Amino acid sequence: MRYSAGLLTWTLLGLAATAAPSAAQSFDHAGFDSLLARYVQDGRVDYAALKLGRASLDSYLDRVAAVTAEAFASWPSQEQIAYLLNAYNAYVLETVIDRYPIRGSSLLKKLTAPGRFALPAASIRHVHGAFDGILHKVAGQETTLDGIEHETLRARYTEPRVHFALACAAVSCPPLREEAYRGDRLDAQLDDQGRRFLSDPRLNRFEIERAQVYLSKIFDWCGEDFLQFARESGYQGDERVNGVLSFVSRYLLDRVVEFLERGEYQVRFLSFDWTLNDQAIAAAGQ
């Protein structure tokens, strides 16, 4: 998620985002669709089984890597976003199973990166360069996971709902969907993700009786993406938070929206739990 910027500027992808669309061309995500339906349940992944049956993931990523910048540029923006979201989520899965089971970092690695001391033993962040170092082939370019998220999706498209869809293999991330994103269904899928993400009290909580709002740390890291939605409201705090609350209100119950409009509450950001979104960990009650 929030790391230093990737290595490349994605010039070709910047041009792609504004290129004339060609409805005749798109990318078939059926392989990833089947994989997610088989190995994902309630946002958790059966990484042990996926590692054994990884041929389907490898095949899908081979196809992702084969897409040229020119082909990508010919797609409508909804197809481009769906491709990038699926590429990110699929490469996250590959990053995990390449090193699964993840059992923490050595003492030497912790001493050179002290932040690892605070991480749970099973976390993608124990993988060196998971987000900002390992290169992946996407739309004719080599980039990192951070590059896909920050330099492309966030920088090239005005679509804050991508923050509901990028699954970084942590339990505090939005849940990994049990189906692939598709350009022709993207609006409905992203709206559904917004409802799922914001209705889970482990990820976001709106405590009306206690006048407390607890938001995902993602909204703190990426709050500037919601500034455009800031408006006059009862909430008089940080403008980025105002924008976040105004945007997410469309996914909340009416009584919660009325509570937010009054502005008589305190906003805090939840700590981010980097524990791996592993079905085995959930089954063990962790």
Backbone bond lengths (Angstrom), bond angles and torsions (degrees), N, CA, C in turn:
res aa  C-N    CA-C-N  psi(-1)  N-CA   C-N-CA  omega(-1)  CA-C   N-CA-C  phi
1 M - - - 1.445 - - 1.521 110.78 -
2 R 1.341 118.07 -105.26 1.462 118.82 -173.40 1.517 110.38 -84.07
3 Y 1.315 116.19 102.60 1.439 122.88 176.79 1.522 108.04 -137.56
4 S 1.324 117.62 -177.96 1.459 120.70 176.72 1.512 110.28 -65.47
5 A 1.332 116.84 158.86 1.459 121.83 -175.89 1.516 110.57 -64.31
6 G 1.331 116.19 155.38 1.456 121.81 179.59 1.507 112.06 -70.16
7 L 1.336 114.67 -173.77 1.454 119.55 -170.09 1.526 113.59 -88.91
8 L 1.311 117.55 -19.92 1.457 119.13 -170.15 1.522 111.17 -117.63
9 T 1.301 116.70 161.87 1.469 120.87 -176.19 1.517 113.90 -94.73
10 W 1.329 116.61 -12.80 1.466 120.44 177.37 1.522 112.44 57.87
11 T 1.311 116.78 43.75 1.460 120.15 179.89 1.520 111.50 -59.30
12 L 1.337 115.48 -44.09 1.453 118.02 -178.51 1.520 111.20 -63.87
13 L 1.327 117.96 -37.33 1.449 119.75 -179.86 1.516 111.46 -70.22
14 G 1.324 116.52 -30.86 1.457 119.52 176.08 1.513 110.72 -62.50
15 L 1.323 115.92 -41.50 1.458 119.82 175.98 1.518 110.61 -67.34
16 A 1.356 115.47 -36.06 1.455 119.73 -177.60 1.513 112.02 -61.67
17 A 1.321 116.63 -36.30 1.460 119.94 -175.36 1.515 112.38 -64.14
18 T 1.327 117.20 -22.98 1.460 120.11 -178.54 1.534 112.16 -111.00
19 A 1.320 116.06 6.39 1.465 118.90 -177.47 1.530 110.13 -71.29
20 A 1.345 115.29 155.43 1.457 120.24 178.11 1.519 109.31 -65.17
21 P 1.331 119.52 129.15 1.454 122.32 -176.37 1.513 112.24 -73.68
22 S 1.319 115.52 154.48 1.448 122.28 174.02 1.511 107.92 -127.29
23 A 1.319 116.91 104.27 1.455 120.94 -175.02 1.518 111.98 -63.41
24 A 1.350 118.10 -19.48 1.456 121.48 -177.90 1.522 112.01 -75.18
25 Q 1.336 117.88 -13.35 1.441 120.67 -176.10 1.514 110.56 -117.33
26 S 1.324 115.77 136.46 1.454 121.54 175.45 1.519 107.19 -160.27
27 F 1.316 116.36 -177.33 1.454 121.50 -177.84 1.520 108.52 -116.48
28 D 1.304 116.81 135.68 1.458 121.90 -178.58 1.535 109.42 -87.91
29 H 1.320 115.70 113.62 1.462 120.73 -178.50 1.531 112.39 -99.64
30 A 1.343 117.89 18.16 1.463 120.84 -174.72 1.523 111.91 -59.57
31 G 1.327 117.19 -38.00 1.458 120.17 -179.26 1.514 112.37 -63.08
32 F 1.329 116.17 -42.05 1.463 120.49 178.85 1.525 110.17 -71.32
33 D 1.313 116.18 -34.74 1.455 121.97 177.43 1.534 109.95 -57.04
34 S 1.328 116.63 -49.05 1.464 121.64 -178.85 1.518 111.09 -65.04
35 L 1.324 116.40 -40.42 1.456 121.64 -179.69 1.531 110.74 -61.65
36 L 1.317 116.54 -47.00 1.458 120.36 -178.52 1.522 111.00 -64.65
37 A 1.318 116.92 -40.71 1.461 120.35 179.27 1.526 111.11 -62.99
38 R 1.312 116.82 -31.00 1.466 121.25 -176.89 1.526 112.93 -82.68
39 Y 1.331 117.50 -39.20 1.465 120.32 -168.70 1.540 114.79 -110.17
40 V 1.326 118.43 -4.34 1.468 121.16 -176.89 1.525 110.01 -117.24
41 Q 1.325 115.49 135.18 1.461 120.85 175.77 1.522 108.13 -145.72
42 D 1.328 115.50 125.74 1.474 121.56 -179.72 1.525 111.93 51.98
43 G 1.318 116.76 39.47 1.455 121.74 177.08 1.515 115.03 80.52
44 R 1.317 117.51 -5.95 1.465 122.18 179.75 1.527 109.81 -99.77
45 V 1.331 115.49 148.74 1.457 121.45 -174.78 1.523 110.32 -113.28
46 D 1.315 116.97 137.31 1.463 121.56 172.26 1.531 107.05 -85.37
47 Y 1.332 115.52 81.02 1.458 120.44 -174.38 1.529 112.30 -65.82
48 A 1.324 117.56 -34.34 1.463 120.07 -179.95 1.527 110.53 -62.17
49 A 1.333 116.23 -45.90 1.466 119.96 179.27 1.519 111.23 -69.52
50 L 1.329 116.70 -39.31 1.464 120.05 179.56 1.521 111.17 -63.02
51 K 1.324 116.49 -38.10 1.468 119.01 178.86 1.522 110.66 -63.12
52 L 1.328 116.73 -40.33 1.466 120.36 178.96 1.534 111.08 -69.30
53 G 1.326 115.89 -34.89 1.468 120.02 -177.77 1.502 112.54 -107.37
54 R 1.325 117.37 37.20 1.458 121.57 -170.21 1.522 114.15 -72.89
55 A 1.321 118.52 -6.59 1.463 120.31 -177.14 1.525 111.45 -56.97
56 S 1.328 116.88 -36.96 1.466 119.61 -178.90 1.528 110.97 -68.28
57 L 1.329 117.09 -37.43 1.470 120.20 177.11 1.524 110.30 -68.91
58 D 1.325 116.86 -43.63 1.470 120.21 178.85 1.522 111.00 -60.16
59 S 1.325 116.33 -41.31 1.467 120.45 -179.80 1.525 110.80 -64.19
60 Y 1.328 116.33 -43.11 1.461 119.69 179.49 1.526 110.64 -63.78
61 L 1.314 117.76 -43.98 1.463 120.63 -178.70 1.527 111.76 -68.98
62 D 1.314 117.44 -28.74 1.467 119.53 173.08 1.527 109.89 -61.92
63 R 1.315 116.57 -39.79 1.460 120.84 179.28 1.519 110.85 -70.90
64 V 1.349 116.80 -38.93 1.471 120.49 175.71 1.518 109.76 -58.74
65 A 1.328 116.44 -45.86 1.462 121.47 -177.04 1.524 112.43 -68.66
66 A 1.319 117.34 -22.37 1.463 120.54 -177.33 1.524 113.07 -81.49
67 V 1.311 118.39 -11.79 1.474 121.57 -179.84 1.527 109.24 -68.39
68 T 1.299 116.48 129.22 1.466 121.45 178.97 1.521 110.45 -88.36
69 A 1.324 115.47 161.61 1.462 120.18 176.36 1.521 110.56 -60.49
70 E 1.318 116.90 -36.47 1.466 120.82 -178.78 1.530 111.08 -67.09
71 A 1.333 116.25 -43.08 1.466 119.20 178.25 1.525 110.48 -63.99
72 F 1.329 115.67 -44.40 1.458 120.42 179.15 1.530 110.72 -58.56
73 A 1.312 116.79 -42.07 1.463 121.31 -178.33 1.524 112.67 -64.74
74 S 1.322 117.23 -21.44 1.460 120.21 -177.72 1.526 112.59 -82.99
75 W 1.318 117.55 -10.04 1.460 120.33 -176.66 1.522 111.93 -86.08
76 P 1.336 117.33 151.74 1.473 120.11 170.79 1.523 110.16 -62.62
77 S 1.313 116.96 158.26 1.457 120.68 -175.24 1.526 112.07 -59.96
78 Q 1.332 118.20 -34.29 1.461 119.97 179.36 1.529 111.19 -64.43
79 E 1.328 116.54 -38.08 1.464 120.54 176.46 1.522 110.63 -66.98
80 Q 1.327 116.57 -39.45 1.465 120.26 178.97 1.524 111.01 -62.30
81 I 1.328 116.65 -46.59 1.459 120.55 -178.72 1.528 110.29 -63.62
82 A 1.332 117.35 -44.14 1.462 120.49 179.16 1.528 110.63 -59.99
83 Y 1.317 116.60 -43.86 1.470 120.90 178.25 1.527 110.74 -60.19
84 L 1.327 117.71 -45.68 1.460 121.41 -177.42 1.523 111.70 -67.75
85 L 1.333 117.83 -40.40 1.460 120.74 177.03 1.523 110.80 -62.22
86 N 1.322 116.50 -46.52 1.464 119.85 179.54 1.521 111.81 -65.58
87 A 1.334 116.53 -38.94 1.462 119.77 178.20 1.523 110.35 -61.68
88 Y 1.327 117.18 -45.89 1.464 121.43 178.83 1.525 110.45 -58.61
89 N 1.320 116.27 -52.46 1.460 119.73 -176.50 1.526 112.07 -64.40
90 A 1.323 116.98 -37.12 1.464 119.91 179.32 1.525 111.59 -70.04
91 Y 1.325 117.29 -40.18 1.467 119.52 177.64 1.529 111.68 -68.30
92 V 1.326 117.94 -30.42 1.468 120.30 173.20 1.530 109.57 -62.16
93 L 1.325 116.58 -45.95 1.467 120.24 178.21 1.525 110.65 -59.20
94 E 1.320 117.30 -43.28 1.463 120.76 178.83 1.528 110.90 -62.37
95 T 1.336 116.54 -42.81 1.465 121.10 179.81 1.523 110.84 -58.21
96 V 1.324 116.56 -40.28 1.465 120.30 -179.37 1.525 111.41 -71.25
97 I 1.333 117.63 -51.68 1.471 118.32 -173.09 1.521 112.29 -70.98
98 D 1.336 117.74 -21.83 1.462 119.54 175.02 1.530 111.13 -63.27
99 R 1.335 116.59 -22.25 1.475 120.78 -175.43 1.527 111.91 -127.89
100 Y 1.306 116.74 14.22 1.462 121.50 -176.96 1.532 111.16 -80.98
101 P 1.346 118.67 140.08 1.465 127.43 -1.39 1.525 112.58 -78.21
102 I 1.315 115.74 140.80 1.466 121.82 178.85 1.528 108.49 -88.02
103 R 1.319 116.01 125.27 1.472 119.79 -175.10 1.523 111.75 -126.58
104 G 1.303 117.66 35.84 1.451 120.74 175.36 1.520 113.22 93.36
105 S 1.321 115.53 -171.20 1.463 122.95 -178.80 1.520 109.63 -114.23
106 S 1.309 116.19 154.02 1.461 120.66 174.55 1.524 109.64 -67.45
107 L 1.320 116.20 163.03 1.463 120.46 178.82 1.519 110.66 -59.95
108 L 1.334 117.31 -39.20 1.458 120.80 179.92 1.518 110.68 -61.95
109 K 1.334 117.14 -44.52 1.463 120.32 179.31 1.521 110.92 -65.05
110 K 1.317 117.13 -35.69 1.458 120.04 178.53 1.527 110.75 -68.37
111 L 1.328 115.97 -36.33 1.462 119.07 179.48 1.524 111.05 -68.62
112 T 1.343 117.28 -33.75 1.468 120.33 179.08 1.528 111.49 -82.60
113 A 1.320 117.12 -20.07 1.476 122.08 176.67 1.520 107.49 -136.03
114 P 1.345 118.10 79.89 1.469 122.21 -172.41 1.526 114.88 -56.62
115 G 1.326 116.49 -22.94 1.458 118.74 178.78 1.517 112.96 -60.50
116 R 1.333 116.53 -20.68 1.458 119.65 -178.59 1.529 112.37 -72.36
117 F 1.330 117.58 -19.74 1.456 119.90 178.57 1.527 111.35 -60.55
118 A 1.323 116.73 -32.77 1.470 121.04 -176.42 1.524 113.12 -86.80
119 L 1.316 117.93 -4.50 1.461 120.92 -176.22 1.521 111.40 -84.01
120 P 1.338 116.85 148.58 1.463 119.13 169.91 1.527 109.61 -63.84
121 A 1.327 116.72 154.89 1.466 119.93 -176.58 1.528 111.91 -60.26
122 A 1.324 116.44 -40.56 1.466 120.41 178.67 1.522 108.72 -94.96
123 S 1.318 116.50 96.72 1.464 121.57 -178.87 1.517 109.30 -153.83
124 I 1.310 116.10 138.99 1.458 120.83 177.91 1.522 111.66 -61.51
125 R 1.322 117.25 -22.24 1.459 119.65 -177.97 1.528 112.89 -74.15
126 H 1.324 117.07 -5.68 1.461 119.50 170.80 1.532 111.13 -80.76
127 V 1.319 116.75 -10.65 1.465 121.24 177.08 1.517 107.99 -82.58
128 H 1.310 117.43 116.77 1.465 121.03 -176.32 1.529 110.61 -61.67
129 G 1.337 115.57 125.14 1.462 120.57 177.28 1.508 114.55 72.69
130 A 1.329 116.99 19.11 1.464 119.44 -175.66 1.521 112.57 -53.31
131 F 1.329 116.33 -41.84 1.460 120.05 -176.48 1.524 113.82 -103.88
132 D 1.317 117.58 -29.03 1.470 118.96 -172.67 1.517 114.22 -123.92
133 G 1.328 118.03 9.72 1.453 119.26 -177.65 1.521 115.14 -128.94
134 I 1.332 116.82 -43.00 1.469 121.04 -177.93 1.524 109.29 -73.29
135 L 1.328 115.65 128.47 1.468 120.73 -177.30 1.521 111.45 -92.91
136 H 1.337 114.90 143.49 1.458 122.61 178.82 1.523 108.84 -131.94
137 K 1.315 116.39 150.61 1.467 120.87 179.86 1.531 109.35 -92.43
138 V 1.316 116.02 119.21 1.464 122.18 -178.85 1.520 109.24 -140.01
139 A 1.322 116.79 121.82 1.464 122.02 175.37 1.520 112.27 50.84
140 G 1.312 117.03 45.80 1.454 121.29 175.17 1.514 115.29 80.77
141 Q 1.323 117.94 3.75 1.459 121.95 -178.50 1.526 110.11 -126.71
142 E 1.329 115.86 154.37 1.455 120.26 170.13 1.519 108.54 -99.48
143 T 1.312 116.11 128.80 1.457 121.03 -178.05 1.518 109.67 -152.19
144 T 1.318 116.06 173.87 1.456 122.58 178.07 1.525 110.38 -99.05
145 L 1.316 116.14 174.70 1.460 119.75 173.25 1.520 110.85 -60.75
146 D 1.337 116.09 -41.32 1.469 118.88 175.99 1.520 111.21 -62.01
147 G 1.324 116.73 -36.25 1.453 120.12 178.40 1.518 111.70 -62.07
148 I 1.342 116.74 -42.98 1.461 120.39 178.21 1.531 110.23 -61.93
149 E 1.328 115.53 -45.62 1.463 119.15 -175.84 1.525 112.65 -72.61
150 H 1.340 116.57 -57.56 1.465 120.12 -168.38 1.524 113.64 -85.60
151 E 1.336 116.91 -39.05 1.467 119.38 -175.54 1.515 112.96 -87.18
152 T 1.325 117.13 -18.17 1.467 118.97 -177.35 1.516 111.89 -116.85
153 L 1.337 117.42 -67.96 1.461 118.94 -175.47 1.523 112.22 -60.46
154 R 1.323 117.14 -46.40 1.465 119.88 -178.04 1.533 111.79 -77.11
155 A 1.316 116.95 -36.26 1.464 120.19 -173.34 1.525 113.07 -83.74
156 R 1.322 117.72 -30.74 1.465 120.48 -170.94 1.522 114.58 -103.44
157 Y 1.326 117.11 -16.03 1.463 119.97 -176.30 1.533 109.09 -126.86
158 T 1.298 116.43 143.15 1.465 121.18 175.71 1.524 107.15 -94.58
159 E 1.323 115.24 75.11 1.463 120.51 -174.86 1.527 109.82 -144.11
160 P 1.357 116.24 83.22 1.473 118.92 -177.44 1.519 113.88 -65.51
161 R 1.322 117.70 -15.34 1.463 119.72 -178.84 1.523 112.74 -68.76
162 V 1.334 117.59 -10.40 1.464 118.21 176.04 1.524 110.52 -60.54
163 H 1.337 117.56 -24.35 1.465 120.59 179.13 1.522 112.31 -69.77
164 F 1.331 117.33 -13.19 1.459 121.37 174.31 1.527 111.32 -88.21
165 A 1.323 117.51 -8.44 1.459 120.90 -168.17 1.522 114.57 -118.62
166 L 1.330 118.33 -20.46 1.460 121.45 -179.21 1.528 108.89 -79.41
167 A 1.307 116.46 113.94 1.463 122.20 -176.09 1.526 109.17 -105.35
168 C 1.331 116.04 108.55 1.469 121.78 -171.87 1.521 113.53 -93.91
169 A 1.334 117.84 19.59 1.469 123.14 176.30 1.522 112.79 71.19
170 A 1.330 117.75 21.79 1.457 122.09 177.21 1.521 109.31 -120.18
171 V 1.330 117.40 150.81 1.461 119.58 -176.87 1.525 112.39 -68.99
172 S 1.338 117.85 -19.31 1.463 119.88 177.62 1.524 112.84 -88.44
173 C 1.323 117.38 -2.98 1.458 120.29 175.16 1.525 110.23 -79.28
174 P 1.317 118.19 160.48 1.463 119.26 171.40 1.527 109.52 -54.35
175 P 1.314 118.14 148.40 1.469 120.24 -176.94 1.523 112.15 -65.51
176 L 1.320 114.86 139.90 1.461 119.75 173.99 1.519 108.34 -68.83
177 R 1.309 115.82 128.02 1.453 121.18 -176.49 1.533 110.61 -72.94
178 E 1.332 116.49 152.73 1.461 121.20 -179.91 1.516 112.04 -88.87
179 E 1.307 116.27 16.84 1.457 122.72 175.63 1.520 108.33 -150.39
180 A 1.314 115.86 157.33 1.462 120.68 178.75 1.529 110.10 -76.89
181 Y 1.326 115.30 154.48 1.468 120.34 173.02 1.520 108.98 -76.53
182 R 1.326 114.83 143.76 1.465 121.44 -179.69 1.515 109.02 -133.92
183 G 1.311 115.49 139.43 1.452 120.03 -178.11 1.511 113.88 -56.41
184 D 1.342 117.58 -38.96 1.464 120.22 -176.26 1.520 112.94 -77.83
185 R 1.349 117.88 -7.94 1.461 121.49 179.30 1.525 111.86 -126.97
186 L 1.319 116.70 11.50 1.454 120.42 -169.03 1.527 112.83 -62.24
187 D 1.325 117.96 -44.09 1.464 120.23 -179.41 1.520 111.26 -56.83
188 A 1.323 116.81 -48.94 1.461 120.75 -178.88 1.527 110.99 -65.13
189 Q 1.308 116.85 -39.81 1.466 120.20 -179.50 1.529 111.58 -66.23
190 L 1.323 117.40 -43.46 1.461 120.16 -179.43 1.529 111.26 -68.48
191 D 1.325 117.18 -36.97 1.462 119.40 176.45 1.525 110.55 -64.77
192 D 1.331 116.52 -40.39 1.460 120.35 177.84 1.528 110.66 -64.07
193 Q 1.327 116.78 -40.02 1.462 120.54 176.93 1.529 110.92 -62.31
194 G 1.326 116.70 -39.81 1.454 120.35 177.81 1.516 111.38 -60.08
195 R 1.337 116.80 -44.17 1.464 120.04 179.02 1.524 110.98 -64.44
196 R 1.312 117.23 -41.70 1.472 120.93 -179.84 1.531 110.82 -64.48
197 F 1.310 116.23 -46.62 1.456 121.69 -176.36 1.521 111.41 -63.95
198 L 1.332 115.53 -43.23 1.464 119.82 -173.95 1.519 113.24 -83.84
199 S 1.318 118.22 -14.54 1.468 120.58 179.19 1.521 112.26 -94.16
200 D 1.320 117.62 -5.33 1.462 121.05 179.36 1.527 108.73 -88.60
201 P 1.331 118.94 111.92 1.470 120.49 -176.14 1.519 114.10 -65.61
202 R 1.322 117.68 -14.65 1.462 119.93 174.72 1.520 111.65 -74.67
203 L 1.331 116.22 -20.08 1.465 121.46 -175.18 1.523 112.48 -108.99
204 N 1.313 117.56 -34.87 1.476 123.57 177.39 1.523 107.38 -151.33
205 R 1.325 116.42 136.47 1.468 119.96 -179.64 1.530 110.35 -134.47
206 F 1.326 115.11 141.09 1.460 121.99 178.05 1.518 107.34 -126.29
207 E 1.326 116.36 96.37 1.461 122.35 -173.35 1.533 109.11 -97.22
208 I 1.315 115.31 92.24 1.466 121.71 -173.48 1.524 110.94 -63.32
209 E 1.328 117.24 -46.27 1.465 120.10 -176.44 1.521 111.76 -63.39
210 R 1.316 117.20 -34.24 1.454 121.13 -178.49 1.526 112.97 -94.74
211 A 1.328 116.68 0.61 1.472 122.33 -179.93 1.525 111.40 53.59
212 Q 1.355 115.14 47.58 1.454 121.00 -179.45 1.535 109.78 -130.42
213 V 1.317 114.91 138.84 1.461 121.24 173.79 1.519 107.60 -121.94
214 Y 1.323 115.54 126.21 1.459 121.36 178.47 1.533 107.97 -116.93
215 L 1.322 115.61 113.59 1.460 120.85 -177.42 1.521 111.13 -105.22
216 S 1.323 115.28 153.90 1.459 120.98 174.52 1.526 110.35 -58.34
217 K 1.315 116.18 144.37 1.459 121.34 176.76 1.527 111.11 -60.10
218 I 1.301 117.58 -22.38 1.465 121.70 178.46 1.528 110.29 -58.61
219 F 1.328 117.09 -37.91 1.458 120.34 179.51 1.523 112.11 -70.23
220 D 1.310 117.06 -23.00 1.462 121.03 173.92 1.521 110.00 -76.53
221 W 1.329 116.42 -46.88 1.461 121.29 -179.59 1.529 112.20 -63.29
222 C 1.313 116.72 -37.67 1.476 121.12 -171.62 1.527 112.19 -119.49
223 G 1.325 116.96 26.47 1.463 120.78 -175.81 1.506 114.89 -59.26
224 E 1.343 117.14 -28.70 1.465 118.62 -178.55 1.522 112.47 -64.03
225 D 1.338 117.53 -21.57 1.461 120.69 178.90 1.526 112.10 -68.60
226 F 1.336 116.94 -13.18 1.463 121.51 -176.95 1.525 112.55 -110.38
227 L 1.322 117.50 2.63 1.466 121.07 -178.24 1.523 111.96 -56.57
228 Q 1.329 116.57 -35.52 1.457 120.68 -176.42 1.534 112.38 -62.90
229 F 1.342 116.71 -16.45 1.463 120.09 -177.15 1.527 112.68 -98.65
230 A 1.349 117.35 -1.70 1.456 120.65 179.09 1.532 109.66 -62.08
231 R 1.310 116.24 141.11 1.463 120.52 -177.34 1.516 109.18 -151.98
232 E 1.324 115.54 174.27 1.456 120.48 174.75 1.529 108.97 -64.68
233 S 1.298 116.61 124.89 1.463 120.03 179.41 1.511 108.95 -156.26
234 G 1.321 115.20 177.19 1.449 119.34 178.52 1.516 112.19 -66.41
235 Y 1.346 115.64 -25.95 1.461 119.01 -179.04 1.530 109.74 -78.31
236 Q 1.324 117.30 122.02 1.462 121.92 -175.41 1.533 112.33 -111.75
237 G 1.319 116.99 15.97 1.461 120.24 -178.11 1.512 113.14 -85.23
238 D 1.307 115.95 -149.99 1.459 124.41 -178.06 1.534 111.01 -50.57
239 E 1.331 115.94 133.57 1.472 119.90 -176.71 1.518 111.85 -65.21
240 R 1.340 117.28 -33.88 1.471 119.79 177.82 1.524 109.87 -63.58
241 V 1.330 116.70 -43.11 1.460 120.26 178.99 1.526 110.12 -65.32
242 N 1.319 116.97 -38.60 1.466 121.01 175.65 1.528 109.93 -56.67
243 G 1.336 116.10 -45.38 1.461 120.13 179.55 1.516 112.29 -63.31
244 V 1.341 115.93 -41.70 1.462 120.45 178.39 1.528 110.13 -61.34
245 L 1.339 116.74 -49.91 1.460 120.37 -177.46 1.527 111.67 -63.40
246 S 1.316 116.40 -39.25 1.463 119.83 178.42 1.522 110.96 -63.93
247 F 1.332 116.21 -39.75 1.465 119.56 -178.38 1.522 111.43 -71.34
248 V 1.322 117.02 -47.68 1.467 119.27 -173.81 1.519 112.26 -72.40
249 S 1.335 117.76 -14.97 1.464 120.08 -179.14 1.522 112.24 -57.48
250 R 1.325 116.64 -28.63 1.465 119.61 -178.39 1.530 112.39 -66.51
251 Y 1.327 117.16 -13.40 1.465 121.00 -177.88 1.527 112.88 -108.66
252 L 1.321 117.08 6.86 1.457 121.18 -173.35 1.520 111.95 -110.48
253 L 1.336 116.68 161.63 1.459 121.98 176.39 1.524 110.25 -64.74
254 D 1.326 116.24 152.80 1.460 121.21 -176.90 1.528 112.07 -56.59
255 R 1.320 117.28 -40.47 1.465 119.20 -177.53 1.529 111.24 -67.49
256 V 1.332 116.86 -30.42 1.467 120.59 176.64 1.527 109.79 -72.60
257 V 1.316 116.65 -40.24 1.469 120.50 177.92 1.522 110.08 -61.33
258 E 1.329 117.21 -43.98 1.472 120.74 178.70 1.526 110.82 -61.47
259 F 1.307 116.62 -39.89 1.464 122.08 177.04 1.524 110.55 -61.87
260 L 1.335 117.31 -44.66 1.466 120.89 -179.77 1.520 111.67 -65.56
261 E 1.327 116.65 -37.15 1.469 119.88 -178.79 1.526 112.21 -67.11
262 R 1.323 117.44 -25.99 1.470 119.68 178.72 1.523 111.53 -70.55
263 G 1.320 116.43 -32.23 1.459 120.33 176.08 1.515 115.16 77.19
264 E 1.307 118.03 8.88 1.465 120.95 -176.26 1.525 110.15 -96.38
265 Y 1.320 115.82 69.73 1.454 121.35 -176.97 1.522 109.43 -161.10
266 Q 1.311 115.19 167.22 1.459 122.07 177.31 1.525 108.25 -109.15
267 V 1.329 116.13 138.11 1.460 121.81 179.94 1.518 109.85 -106.76
268 R 1.303 115.55 129.63 1.458 122.02 175.37 1.519 109.54 -131.94
269 F 1.325 115.58 158.35 1.457 120.66 177.09 1.526 109.37 -106.12
270 L 1.320 115.23 133.95 1.456 120.96 -179.32 1.526 110.96 -71.85
271 S 1.315 116.24 148.90 1.458 120.31 172.36 1.521 108.73 -64.58
272 F 1.323 116.05 146.06 1.466 120.37 -176.97 1.519 109.29 -93.43
273 D 1.321 116.22 122.73 1.464 122.51 179.81 1.523 109.18 -93.50
274 W 1.325 115.34 111.20 1.464 121.01 -177.79 1.529 113.37 -88.47
275 T 1.326 117.63 11.61 1.464 119.92 176.30 1.526 109.79 -58.30
276 L 1.318 116.02 137.27 1.463 121.58 -177.66 1.524 110.74 -59.94
277 N 1.330 116.06 137.02 1.472 121.61 178.97 1.531 110.37 -79.38
278 D 1.305 115.03 61.84 1.460 124.17 -171.96 1.519 109.93 -101.16
279 Q 1.328 117.10 130.38 1.453 120.27 177.37 1.521 111.62 -59.19
280 A 1.311 117.69 -35.17 1.458 121.03 -179.72 1.521 111.29 -64.11
281 I 1.335 116.91 -39.10 1.464 120.74 177.98 1.518 110.46 -67.57
282 A 1.320 117.18 -41.70 1.471 121.04 178.76 1.522 110.29 -63.47
283 A 1.322 116.45 -40.03 1.471 120.19 -179.64 1.516 111.67 -65.83
284 A 1.340 116.24 -29.26 1.456 121.35 178.89 1.524 112.30 -82.15
285 G 1.344 115.67 -1.28 1.453 120.39 177.15 1.497 113.86 79.40
286 Q 1.343 117.67 22.21 1.461 121.41 -179.35 1.515 110.86 -98.09
